[in-house]
């Protein structure tokens, strides 16, 4: 839509003439960028719903960015996580932080023969159980069931998994998967 140069009425760019006064509609687009900017209606107001949805979007981003909901943290960079009991596997798991999660996630994915899909969300943990495989050597096993793997018939099946992680070398040393969900 453009404004009629004679009467100021709105005229479609596809119309041959202004419906208000009959003046011929301009056929050519504005010749210069400044003419184009002048033709824009900069006084349009944003609707209230657009503003509300924008504020909700910003609030969600701030919430997700302000909380580490996607992974356990390993403490701040200045003060590493200290466990009161070095035998506490859960505390040691959190000390492993994102490196442990990424390494074990990749090891589990490599077990898929076909396709896979993680079914974790913001409030779902990838690894729900932690136990020592070899406490003296610093090797943890983590378990979960937040993945679906495609079987030979093309069906996606919920699958449980285990990953063995060496805290000293900081790498996944083994992974295993089996069909079905873990017992609660």
PyMOL commands that set and color helices and strands:
alter all, ss='L'
color gray80, all
select helices_A, chain A and resi 33-39+48-66+89-109
alter helices_A, ss='H'
color red, helices_A
select strands_A, chain A and resi 2-3+10-11+116-118+129-134+139-150+156-166+171-179
alter strands_A, ss='S'
color yellow, strands_A
deselect
rebuild
show_as cartoon
